[in-house]
Amino acid sequence: MKIVRGTPNHEVLDLDYRLTASALERFVREELNGRGYEKAVVAVSGGVDSAVTLALAARALGPENVHALSLPHRDSSPESSAHARLVTDRFGVALETVDITPMVEGYAEQTPDITPRRKGNVMARARMIVVFDKSEQYHALPLGTGNKTERLFGYFTWHADDSPPVNPLGDLYKTQVWGLAEYLEVPDEIVHKAPTADLEPGQTDEADLGVRYRRADVILEHYLKGYPDEYIVGLGYTPEEVALVKRRVNQTHYKRHLPAVAIVSSTAINEFYLRPLDFRLED
Amino acid sequence: MVRHALLQLKPRKGQIRRNLDHLQQALLALRDEGVDVAVTPEAYPTGYFLQGGVRELALEAAELEDRLGGWHAEHYQKPLDLVIGFYERDGGSYYNTAAYLELGGRGLVHRHRKIFLPTYGVFDEERFLDRGHELASFDTRFGRAAILICEDFWHTVTASIAALQGAEIVYVPSASPARGFHDRTPANVERWETLARAVSGEHGLYVALASLVGSEAGKLMSGGSLLAGPEGEVLARAPEFEEAVLLADVDTERIPPVRYDNPMLADLKAGLPLIFPELRRIVEEL
């Protein structure tokens, strides 16, 4: 008697990257066009998230309609700038460099006790000042580059990395961004290097977070879908990893929302008065 | 043969005048194609996700009929039937509705108000809309039809009722955000095709699905409109995500022989008295 074994049924993170890329390109094009834009600004850090965002934008809009910005600070790793150049060369996008050192140091000089962490946040916010000014200059909309993992962990500078109005990667875990990067032929050295915010010397994401992305992403996917801890542990993750991931998510919900507003009426915005962000009445 | 045009269109959110103009341009471009019945997606004149904006943008059925009827009279000598999904205002109630309009003829022939309002995940319809409470097949110039809107069709019992009422074609305006990117085709598009093939094959009828496209603040409406025939086969299929017009012919004369070979509908009718008490018991225990 022939024995036919069924395939295991479980949650999968793997995506069809051709379909995903095609959908995200369409998203970029349509969200920009719906707002009256044909061009985008992308701050390119040399990391994989901004490389993938740049690649999608170039495919969606044409490389000539994408303004890539390299925004180094004197303490940034030279490798970051070199990788930013590598990415823009690969996708045929012109790269403009704006050194944010004078902006950041102008403030830091008045703040002698500033810590590396605080200064890193100032760098991230200084970068957004430049991005939004370049947006105005070129009539090009800023694209966000934050992925789902870092958004869920709150691992970003609030009102900085999360501020661009259109973000193609925000629903992709880091693991999926890596997969998409390979499909889009982002240079290997960028896909395979250790992810870093490069806001402090020697910093890496996974050391900051205390968990590997590929493990965190599986835990996150199951946690978000409501699987109990024991189920996730049964997949081969430690109770400590599960607890760490859950704690990071649950300490940072505020970073994924607009500010809390005291409600005194029955027309409070986004509480009672609900309209989607693309809602527009005809003139 | 009844020539159908399934209009897989992309509306601009809230821009009713512009969207109706876009629909009319699409229809005029098909004037030489001999279209008998055109079908729009769900909520086409406004876009799908409106939240509380439904209150500002819902149309009365008569208002929509007047606007389209006036336009039709200016451009057509012969009637044109149009199935159009829209948010409907009726007094103080709001519905997710699709109307069957015989433009240049009887006008509003039928109106179906969506019964199953998805209110889970990305959907929030029941917060802003009232449920419809009727499911009725109706007669068109070309045969007997029914309308089911989006999730209405995901409960196959609704299509069974329509078929038992004599429907030869089920029109399904839908708005389906793409989700499930694990395979070459979004999982929701696969699901639609599976459902359409199963329903059309089970009852020996046509299923005409017109599905919205366009990004609504990141929710990518998937398209994938299709026409399925009475043997459960896909006769025409539109691409995903992009605007397209699907032109396909419905031949209701194929239905009797197909149903003779595969008498599932007749068997269902014969078996209904056996299973109806169970259904009644389930309802009574709710």
Chai-1 contact restraints between the chains, C-beta under 6 A:
chainA,res_idxA,chainB,res_idxB,connection_type,confidence,min_distance_angstrom,max_distance_angstrom,comment,restraint_id
A,V12,B,H182,contact,1.0,0.0,6.0,A-B,restraint_1
A,L15,B,F181,contact,1.0,0.0,6.0,A-B,restraint_2
A,D16,B,F181,contact,1.0,0.0,6.0,A-B,restraint_3
A,D16,B,D183,contact,1.0,0.0,6.0,A-B,restraint_4
A,D16,B,R184,contact,1.0,0.0,6.0,A-B,restraint_5
A,L19,B,F181,contact,1.0,0.0,6.0,A-B,restraint_6
A,T20,B,F181,contact,1.0,0.0,6.0,A-B,restraint_7
A,A23,B,L220,contact,1.0,0.0,6.0,A-B,restraint_8
A,R26,B,F241,contact,1.0,0.0,6.0,A-B,restraint_9
A,F27,B,S215,contact,1.0,0.0,6.0,A-B,restraint_10
A,E30,B,S215,contact,1.0,0.0,6.0,A-B,restraint_11
A,E31,B,S215,contact,1.0,0.0,6.0,A-B,restraint_12
A,L274,B,Q51,contact,1.0,0.0,6.0,A-B,restraint_13
A,L274,B,G52,contact,1.0,0.0,6.0,A-B,restraint_14
A,R275,B,Q51,contact,1.0,0.0,6.0,A-B,restraint_15
A,R275,B,G53,contact,1.0,0.0,6.0,A-B,restraint_16
A,P276,B,F49,contact,1.0,0.0,6.0,A-B,restraint_17
A,P276,B,Q51,contact,1.0,0.0,6.0,A-B,restraint_18
A,P276,B,A217,contact,1.0,0.0,6.0,A-B,restraint_19
A,L277,B,A217,contact,1.0,0.0,6.0,A-B,restraint_20
A,D278,B,K13,contact,1.0,0.0,6.0,A-B,restraint_21
A,D278,B,A217,contact,1.0,0.0,6.0,A-B,restraint_22
A,F279,B,K13,contact,1.0,0.0,6.0,A-B,restraint_23
A,F279,B,G14,contact,1.0,0.0,6.0,A-B,restraint_24
A,F279,B,G53,contact,1.0,0.0,6.0,A-B,restraint_25
A,R280,B,G14,contact,1.0,0.0,6.0,A-B,restraint_26
A,L281,B,G14,contact,1.0,0.0,6.0,A-B,restraint_27
A,E282,B,Q15,contact,1.0,0.0,6.0,A-B,restraint_28
A,E282,B,R17,contact,1.0,0.0,6.0,A-B,restraint_29
